[in-house]
Amino acid sequence: MFSGIIEKTCNVKKLDLSSNPIRLYIDYNKHQLSLGDSVAVNGTCLTVSSIENHIVMFELSSETIEKTNLGLLTNKSMVNIELPLTLNKLISGHLVSGHIDTVVEIVSIKTDGECLNIVIQMTEAMRPFIVQKGSITVDGVSLTVNKITDSTIDLMIIPHTFKNTTMKYYKEGQTVNIELDYIAKYIVNMSNINDN
């Protein structure tokens, strides 16, 4: 489990699309990771497969490539990194599983004073799990839903989040990972069971 509070951003060294499974190499530049550890990379829970000096390698399944934006990374990409929650760690965001539900495009990016207003697509499949002032995870970042329209979600990015995540590199039309609210998914699922 994660909280959606990004701990650092890291540079992608290589995405080896020729290997099976596909291998993602990240310059972690710290030595606190061990083989088998879970790490959220752009909100996607991955397992550390190897560590050589400060380069950490993750193996990506075909499901991961299909459901996330990780297959679009290049050696110029920066990614958001979060380590799992521990029993003594504050949950400053919301409960995040690291399992990406879908990817959507950024519709618009505008400055609002010192904040950033980002509007992303909302699909029909996402709609039951989105409520105004509820939680959503974008590339691993826990955010509050500001406004909702028929086809978009409006998000406000505070200066701290902008400076400490990959959101400072965002461009309109870019694809982002979405994890819907963990608790909302269970509530909607239970409601559907009770309706049947």
Secondary structure, 3 states (H helix, E strand, C coil): CECCCCCEEEEEEEEECCCCCEEEEEECCCCCCCCCCEEEECCEEEEEEEEECCEEEEEECHHHHHHCCHHHCCCCCEEEEECCCCCCCCCCCCCECCCCCEEEEEEEEEEECCEEEEEEECCCCCHHHCCCCCEEEECCEEEEEEEECCCEEEEEECHHHHHHCHHHHCCCCCEEEEEECHHHHHHHHHHHHHHC
